[in-house]
Amino acid sequence: MTPFDRPPVGMNLARTSKVVAQAFDAALVEAGGTLPVWLTLLSVKSKELANQRELAGMIGIQGATLTHHLNAME
């Protein structure tokens, strides 16, 4: 078997990432949470952030989206 007979490493990595992400999402839903809420709580716990803009940037979402998630957590 030559290296060209196997799927590229990047393809395997992408598939594995998708499976892991789906399993993690399912575990969060089972616990009553979501990925954005988990990321928000994790970011708040692990960093000292001055404002919502910094928190949104750290999570990788827009400020308005963060506001939506924060309101849902209340």
N, CA, C and O atoms as a GROMACS GRO file, in nm:
protein
  296
    1MET      N    1   0.085  -0.118   0.000
    1MET     CA    2   0.000   0.000   0.000
    1MET      C    3   0.089   0.124   0.000
    1MET      O    4   0.181   0.136   0.081
    2THR      N    5   0.061   0.214  -0.089
    2THR     CA    6   0.138   0.338  -0.097
    2THR      C    7   0.065   0.448  -0.020
    2THR      O    8  -0.054   0.434   0.011
    3PRO      N    9   0.133   0.558   0.011
    3PRO     CA   10   0.067   0.668   0.081
    3PRO      C   11  -0.051   0.724   0.004
    3PRO      O   12  -0.142   0.784   0.063
    4PHE      N   13  -0.052   0.706  -0.127
    4PHE     CA   14  -0.161   0.759  -0.210
    4PHE      C   15  -0.286   0.671  -0.205
    4PHE      O   16  -0.392   0.712  -0.253
    5ASP      N   17  -0.274   0.551  -0.148
    5ASP     CA   18  -0.388   0.460  -0.137
    5ASP      C   19  -0.473   0.493  -0.013
    5ASP      O   20  -0.586   0.446  -0.002
    6ARG      N   21  -0.420   0.570   0.077
    6ARG     CA   22  -0.490   0.606   0.201
    6ARG      C   23  -0.551   0.745   0.189
    6ARG      O   24  -0.501   0.829   0.114
    7PRO      N   25  -0.660   0.769   0.264
    7PRO     CA   26  -0.714   0.906   0.265
    7PRO      C   27  -0.611   1.002   0.323
    7PRO      O   28  -0.532   0.963   0.409
    8PRO      N   29  -0.612   1.126   0.278
    8PRO     CA   30  -0.518   1.225   0.333
    8PRO      C   31  -0.539   1.243   0.483
    8PRO      O   32  -0.651   1.230   0.534
    9VAL      N   33  -0.432   1.274   0.553
    9VAL     CA   34  -0.438   1.294   0.698
    9VAL      C   35  -0.540   1.403   0.733
    9VAL      O   36  -0.615   1.390   0.829
   10GLY      N   37  -0.542   1.509   0.654
   10GLY     CA   38  -0.636   1.618   0.679
   10GLY      C   39  -0.780   1.572   0.672
   10GLY      O   40  -0.864   1.620   0.749
   11MET      N   41  -0.811   1.480   0.580
   11MET     CA   42  -0.947   1.428   0.568
   11MET      C   43  -0.984   1.348   0.692
   11MET      O   44  -1.094   1.362   0.746
   12ASN      N   45  -0.893   1.264   0.738
   12ASN     CA   46  -0.918   1.187   0.860
   12ASN      C   47  -0.934   1.278   0.981
   12ASN      O   48  -1.020   1.255   1.066
   13LEU      N   49  -0.853   1.380   0.987
   13LEU     CA   50  -0.862   1.475   1.098
   13LEU      C   51  -0.996   1.548   1.097
   13LEU      O   52  -1.057   1.566   1.202
   14ALA      N   53  -1.041   1.590   0.980
   14ALA     CA   54  -1.170   1.660   0.968
   14ALA      C   55  -1.284   1.569   1.011
   14ALA      O   56  -1.375   1.614   1.082
   15ARG      N   57  -1.282   1.445   0.969
   15ARG     CA   58  -1.387   1.350   1.008
   15ARG      C   59  -1.386   1.326   1.158
   15ARG      O   60  -1.491   1.324   1.223
   16THR      N   61  -1.268   1.307   1.213
   16THR     CA   62  -1.255   1.284   1.357
   16THR      C   63  -1.305   1.404   1.435
   16THR      O   64  -1.376   1.389   1.535
   17SER      N   65  -1.269   1.522   1.391
   17SER     CA   66  -1.314   1.644   1.457
   17SER      C   67  -1.466   1.654   1.457
   17SER      O   68  -1.525   1.693   1.558
   18LYS      N   69  -1.527   1.619   1.347
   18LYS     CA   70  -1.673   1.624   1.338
   18LYS      C   71  -1.739   1.526   1.434
   18LYS      O   72  -1.837   1.561   1.500
   19VAL      N   73  -1.687   1.406   1.443
   19VAL     CA   74  -1.742   1.305   1.533
   19VAL      C   75  -1.727   1.348   1.678
   19VAL      O   76  -1.820   1.334   1.757
   20VAL      N   77  -1.611   1.399   1.713
   20VAL     CA   78  -1.587   1.445   1.851
   20VAL      C   79  -1.679   1.563   1.884
   20VAL      O   80  -1.736   1.568   1.993
   21ALA      N   81  -1.693   1.657   1.792
   21ALA     CA   82  -1.780   1.773   1.814
   21ALA      C   83  -1.924   1.730   1.834
   21ALA      O   84  -1.993   1.784   1.921
   22GLN      N   85  -1.971   1.635   1.756
   22GLN     CA   86  -2.108   1.586   1.770
   22GLN      C   87  -2.129   1.518   1.905
   22GLN      O   88  -2.232   1.536   1.969
   23ALA      N   89  -2.032   1.439   1.947
   23ALA     CA   90  -2.042   1.371   2.077
   23ALA      C   91  -2.041   1.472   2.191
   23ALA      O   92  -2.116   1.458   2.288
   24PHE      N   93  -1.958   1.574   2.180
   24PHE     CA   94  -1.951   1.678   2.283
   24PHE      C   95  -2.081   1.756   2.289
   24PHE      O   96  -2.133   1.783   2.397
   25ASP      N   97  -2.135   1.793   2.172
   25ASP     CA   98  -2.263   1.864   2.167
   25ASP      C   99  -2.374   1.780   2.231
   25ASP      O  100  -2.456   1.833   2.306
   26ALA      N  101  -2.376   1.651   2.202
   26ALA     CA  102  -2.477   1.563   2.260
   26ALA      C  103  -2.465   1.556   2.412
   26ALA      O  104  -2.565   1.556   2.482
   27ALA      N  105  -2.342   1.550   2.462
   27ALA     CA  106  -2.321   1.548   2.607
   27ALA      C  107  -2.366   1.679   2.671
   27ALA      O  108  -2.424   1.678   2.779
   28LEU      N  109  -2.340   1.791   2.605
   28LEU     CA  110  -2.385   1.920   2.657
   28LEU      C  111  -2.537   1.928   2.661
   28LEU      O  112  -2.594   1.974   2.759
   29VAL      N  113  -2.603   1.883   2.554
   29VAL     CA  114  -2.749   1.885   2.549
   29VAL      C  115  -2.807   1.796   2.659
   29VAL      O  116  -2.904   1.833   2.725
   30GLU      N  117  -2.747   1.680   2.678
   30GLU     CA  118  -2.793   1.588   2.783
   30GLU      C  119  -2.783   1.652   2.921
   30GLU      O  120  -2.865   1.624   3.009
   31ALA      N  121  -2.683   1.737   2.940
   31ALA     CA  122  -2.664   1.806   3.068
   31ALA      C  123  -2.746   1.935   3.075
   31ALA      O  124  -2.742   2.006   3.176
   32GLY      N  125  -2.821   1.966   2.968
   32GLY     CA  126  -2.904   2.086   2.968
   32GLY      C  127  -2.834   2.211   2.921
   32GLY      O  128  -2.880   2.322   2.949
   33GLY      N  129  -2.724   2.196   2.850
   33GLY     CA  130  -2.647   2.312   2.805
   33GLY      C  131  -2.630   2.317   2.655
   33GLY      O  132  -2.685   2.235   2.582
   34THR      N  133  -2.554   2.416   2.612
   34THR     CA  134  -2.520   2.432   2.471
   34THR      C  135  -2.372   2.470   2.462
   34THR      O  136  -2.312   2.511   2.562
   35LEU      N  137  -2.316   2.456   2.346
   35LEU     CA  138  -2.176   2.492   2.327
   35LEU      C  139  -2.150   2.640   2.354
   35LEU      O  140  -2.054   2.672   2.423
   36PRO      N  141  -2.232   2.732   2.301
   36PRO     CA  142  -2.206   2.874   2.330
   36PRO      C  143  -2.211   2.907   2.480
   36PRO      O  144  -2.130   2.986   2.528
   37VAL      N  145  -2.305   2.848   2.552
   37VAL     CA  146  -2.314   2.874   2.696
   37VAL      C  147  -2.192   2.816   2.766
   37VAL      O  148  -2.135   2.881   2.855
   38TRP      N  149  -2.151   2.696   2.728
   38TRP     CA  150  -2.033   2.634   2.790
   38TRP      C  151  -1.909   2.718   2.764
   38TRP      O  152  -1.829   2.741   2.855
   39LEU      N  153  -1.892   2.764   2.639
   39LEU     CA  154  -1.776   2.848   2.607
   39LEU      C  155  -1.779   2.978   2.685
   39LEU      O  156  -1.675   3.026   2.730
   40THR      N  157  -1.897   3.036   2.702
   40THR     CA  158  -1.910   3.159   2.779
   40THR      C  159  -1.868   3.138   2.923
   40THR      O  160  -1.788   3.214   2.977
   41LEU      N  161  -1.922   3.035   2.986
   41LEU     CA  162  -1.889   3.007   3.126
   41LEU      C  163  -1.741   2.974   3.143
   41LEU      O  164  -1.678   3.019   3.238
   42LEU      N  165  -1.687   2.896   3.052
   42LEU     CA  166  -1.546   2.859   3.059
   42LEU      C  167  -1.457   2.982   3.044
   42LEU      O  168  -1.358   2.997   3.116
   43SER      N  169  -1.493   3.071   2.953
   43SER     CA  170  -1.414   3.193   2.931
   43SER      C  171  -1.419   3.285   3.051
   43SER      O  172  -1.317   3.342   3.091
   44VAL      N  173  -1.537   3.300   3.108
   44VAL     CA  174  -1.551   3.386   3.227
   44VAL      C  175  -1.470   3.330   3.342
   44VAL      O  176  -1.405   3.405   3.415
   45LYS      N  177  -1.473   3.198   3.359
   45LYS     CA  178  -1.400   3.135   3.469
   45LYS      C  179  -1.248   3.145   3.451
   45LYS      O  180  -1.176   3.164   3.549
   46SER      N  181  -1.202   3.133   3.329
   46SER     CA  182  -1.057   3.121   3.308
   46SER      C  183  -0.984   3.252   3.282
   46SER      O  184  -0.862   3.256   3.289
   47LYS      N  185  -1.056   3.359   3.252
   47LYS     CA  186  -0.990   3.486   3.219
   47LYS      C  187  -1.056   3.602   3.291
   47LYS      O  188  -1.175   3.597   3.324
   48GLU      N  189  -0.978   3.705   3.314
   48GLU     CA  190  -1.035   3.830   3.363
   48GLU      C  191  -1.061   3.917   3.242
   48GLU      O  192  -0.968   3.966   3.177
   49LEU      N  193  -1.187   3.937   3.212
   49LEU     CA  194  -1.226   4.014   3.095
   49LEU      C  195  -1.293   4.143   3.140
   49LEU      O  196  -1.368   4.144   3.238
   50ALA      N  197  -1.266   4.250   3.070
   50ALA     CA  198  -1.317   4.380   3.109
   50ALA      C  199  -1.460   4.404   3.061
   50ALA      O  200  -1.535   4.476   3.127
   51ASN      N  201  -1.498   4.344   2.949
   51ASN     CA  202  -1.631   4.373   2.896
   51ASN      C  203  -1.681   4.260   2.806
   51ASN      O  204  -1.610   4.164   2.777
   52GLN      N  205  -1.807   4.276   2.763
   52GLN     CA  206  -1.869   4.173   2.679
   52GLN      C  207  -1.801   4.161   2.543
   52GLN      O  208  -1.796   4.052   2.486
   53ARG      N  209  -1.749   4.270   2.490
   53ARG     CA  210  -1.682   4.266   2.360
   53ARG      C  211  -1.561   4.173   2.367
   53ARG      O  212  -1.539   4.092   2.277
   54GLU      N  213  -1.482   4.185   2.474
   54GLU     CA  214  -1.366   4.097   2.490
   54GLU      C  215  -1.410   3.952   2.504
   54GLU      O  216  -1.349   3.862   2.447
   55LEU      N  217  -1.515   3.930   2.580
   55LEU     CA  218  -1.566   3.794   2.599
   55LEU      C  219  -1.615   3.736   2.466
   55LEU      O  220  -1.584   3.621   2.434
   56ALA      N  221  -1.689   3.814   2.391
   56ALA     CA  222  -1.737   3.768   2.260
   56ALA      C  223  -1.620   3.735   2.168
   56ALA      O  224  -1.622   3.634   2.098
   57GLY      N  225  -1.518   3.821   2.168
   57GLY     CA  226  -1.401   3.796   2.086
   57GLY      C  227  -1.328   3.669   2.125
   57GLY      O  228  -1.279   3.595   2.040
   58MET      N  229  -1.320   3.645   2.254
   58MET     CA  230  -1.252   3.525   2.303
   58MET      C  231  -1.326   3.398   2.260
   58MET      O  232  -1.264   3.296   2.229
   59ILE      N  233  -1.458   3.406   2.259
   59ILE     CA  234  -1.540   3.291   2.221
   59ILE      C  235  -1.547   3.276   2.070
   59ILE      O  236  -1.566   3.165   2.019
   60GLY      N  237  -1.534   3.387   1.999
   60GLY     CA  238  -1.540   3.383   1.853
   60GLY      C  239  -1.680   3.409   1.799
   60GLY      O  240  -1.716   3.358   1.694
   61ILE      N  241  -1.758   3.490   1.873
   61ILE     CA  242  -1.892   3.525   1.828
   61ILE      C  243  -1.908   3.676   1.831
   61ILE      O  244  -1.823   3.748   1.884
   62GLN      N  245  -2.018   3.724   1.775
   62GLN     CA  246  -2.048   3.867   1.775
   62GLN      C  247  -2.106   3.908   1.910
   62GLN      O  248  -2.162   3.826   1.982
   63GLY      N  249  -2.091   4.035   1.943
   63GLY     CA  250  -2.142   4.086   2.069
   63GLY      C  251  -2.291   4.064   2.087
   63GLY      O  252  -2.336   4.028   2.196
   64ALA      N  253  -2.369   4.085   1.981
   64ALA     CA  254  -2.514   4.066   1.990
   64ALA      C  255  -2.549   3.920   2.017
   64ALA      O  256  -2.644   3.891   2.090
   65THR      N  257  -2.473   3.830   1.959
   65THR     CA  258  -2.496   3.688   1.984
   65THR      C  259  -2.464   3.654   2.128
   65THR      O  260  -2.537   3.577   2.191
   66LEU      N  261  -2.357   3.710   2.181
   66LEU     CA  262  -2.323   3.688   2.322
   66LEU      C  263  -2.434   3.740   2.411
   66LEU      O  264  -2.472   3.674   2.508
   67THR      N  265  -2.487   3.858   2.381
   67THR     CA  266  -2.595   3.915   2.460
   67THR      C  267  -2.714   3.820   2.463
   67THR      O  268  -2.776   3.800   2.567
   68HIS      N  269  -2.746   3.761   2.349
   68HIS     CA  270  -2.855   3.664   2.341
   68HIS      C  271  -2.829   3.547   2.436
   68HIS      O  272  -2.920   3.506   2.509
   69HIS      N  273  -2.708   3.493   2.435
   69HIS     CA  274  -2.676   3.379   2.521
   69HIS      C  275  -2.675   3.418   2.668
   69HIS      O  276  -2.721   3.342   2.753
   70LEU      N  277  -2.624   3.536   2.699
   70LEU     CA  278  -2.623   3.581   2.838
   70LEU      C  279  -2.765   3.601   2.889
   70LEU      O  280  -2.796   3.564   3.002
   71ASN      N  281  -2.852   3.658   2.808
   71ASN     CA  282  -2.991   3.677   2.848
   71ASN      C  283  -3.060   3.543   2.872
   71ASN      O  284  -3.140   3.529   2.965
   72ALA      N  285  -3.029   3.444   2.789
   72ALA     CA  286  -3.089   3.311   2.805
   72ALA      C  287  -3.040   3.242   2.932
   72ALA      O  288  -3.110   3.157   2.987
   73MET      N  289  -2.920   3.278   2.979
   73MET     CA  290  -2.865   3.218   3.100
   73MET      C  291  -2.926   3.275   3.227
   73MET      O  292  -2.917   3.214   3.333
   74GLU      N  293  -2.989   3.392   3.218
   74GLU     CA  294  -3.045   3.456   3.337
   74GLU      C  295  -3.161   3.378   3.392
   74GLU      O  296  -3.220   3.417   3.493
   0.00000   0.00000   0.00000
